[in-house]
Structures are given as structure tokens and as C-alpha cells.
């Protein structure tokens, strides 16, 4: 199962037979990321507002790294689209 071609085959199969595949993977990746932030970057003494800022900052760090724009910039450039930038990401 660790073979790259096996993973690519499974991804292609899922895309053909499961129209929500990309959205589900996006949600899973988001969950892994937020759990890592909670476990490693958020001290228990932070306020609710500080926690929200930390999540937003880390999320935008990933957005800029992967998509070359923040979530706010993506929303401003894609007013007709719902969801978030990850929902429209492609493998390529």
C-alpha cells in the first residue's frame, strides 16, 4: 500500500466513483493540520480569540505556501465560489 502508484491508482478510482473525494481529502487534511496545531502550538492559557488567531495564522501560512495567497485574497478573487481554497485545489 505504500507504493506511490498504488496510492495514485486509488485516488483515480475514488475520483471516478466518488464525486466528493477531493472535498473529503481536503477535510481530512484540514483536520490533521488543526489537530497538530492544537497539540503543538496552542498553550492552554490562551484566550478563545488568541486561539482563533493562531489557527487562522497557521492556515494562511499553508495557503500562501501552497496557493500563493491568503484565504481572504482567495475569497476576494473568487466571489462566486463557495467553500474555501482547499475545495478547489487539484493534485497537479
C-alpha positions as CSV (number, residue, x, y, z in Angstrom):
1,X,0.0,0.0,0.0
2,X,2.9,2.4,0.4
3,X,3.8,2.2,-3.3
4,X,3.2,5.7,-5.0
5,X,1.5,4.0,-8.0
6,X,-1.0,2.2,-5.7
7,X,-1.9,5.5,-4.0
8,X,-2.3,7.2,-7.4
9,X,-4.5,4.3,-8.6
10,X,-6.7,4.5,-5.5
11,X,-7.0,8.3,-5.9
12,X,-8.0,8.0,-9.6
13,X,-10.6,5.3,-8.7
14,X,-12.1,7.4,-6.0
15,X,-12.3,10.4,-8.3
16,X,-14.2,8.4,-10.8
17,X,-16.6,6.7,-8.4
18,X,-16.9,9.2,-5.6
19,X,-17.6,12.8,-6.7
20,X,-16.9,14.1,-3.2
21,X,-13.5,12.6,-3.0
22,X,-11.4,15.8,-3.2
23,X,-13.6,17.5,-0.6
24,X,-13.3,14.6,1.8
25,X,-9.5,14.5,1.4
26,X,-9.4,18.3,1.9
27,X,-11.4,17.9,5.2
28,X,-9.2,15.1,6.4
29,X,-6.0,17.1,5.7
30,X,-7.5,20.1,7.4
31,X,-8.4,18.0,10.5
32,X,-4.8,16.6,10.7
33,X,-3.4,20.1,10.4
34,X,-5.7,21.6,13.1
35,X,-5.1,18.7,15.4
36,X,-1.3,19.3,15.1
37,X,-1.8,23.0,15.8
38,X,-3.8,22.2,18.9
39,X,-1.4,19.7,20.2
40,X,1.9,21.5,19.4
41,X,1.3,25.3,19.1
42,X,-1.6,26.3,21.4
43,X,-0.7,26.8,25.1
44,X,-3.7,26.2,27.4
45,X,-3.6,29.7,28.8
46,X,-4.6,31.4,25.5
47,X,-8.0,33.1,25.2
48,X,-10.5,32.0,22.7
49,X,-9.7,34.9,20.5
50,X,-6.0,34.1,20.6
51,X,-6.6,30.5,19.7
52,X,-8.7,31.6,16.7
53,X,-5.9,33.9,15.6
54,X,-3.3,31.1,15.9
55,X,-5.5,28.8,13.8
56,X,-6.1,31.5,11.2
57,X,-2.4,32.4,11.0
58,X,-1.3,28.8,10.6
59,X,-4.0,28.2,8.0
60,X,-2.9,31.3,6.0
61,X,0.8,30.2,6.3
62,X,-0.2,27.0,4.5
63,X,-2.4,28.8,2.0
64,X,0.4,31.1,1.0
65,X,2.8,28.3,0.8
66,X,0.6,26.1,-1.3
67,X,-1.6,28.6,-3.3
68,X,0.4,31.8,-3.1
69,X,-2.5,33.7,-1.5
70,X,-4.3,34.0,1.8
71,X,-7.8,32.8,2.4
72,X,-9.0,36.4,2.3
73,X,-7.3,37.1,-1.0
74,X,-8.8,33.9,-2.4
75,X,-12.4,34.9,-1.3
76,X,-11.9,38.4,-2.8
77,X,-10.8,36.9,-6.1
78,X,-13.4,34.2,-6.2
79,X,-16.6,35.9,-5.1
80,X,-18.9,33.5,-7.0
81,X,-17.4,30.4,-5.3
82,X,-18.5,28.9,-2.0
83,X,-16.3,27.0,0.4
84,X,-12.6,27.6,0.7
85,X,-9.4,27.4,-1.4
86,X,-8.8,23.8,-0.5
87,X,-12.1,22.7,-2.0
88,X,-10.9,23.9,-5.4
89,X,-7.3,22.5,-5.2
90,X,-6.1,20.0,-7.7
91,X,-3.3,17.4,-7.4
92,X,-1.4,18.9,-10.4
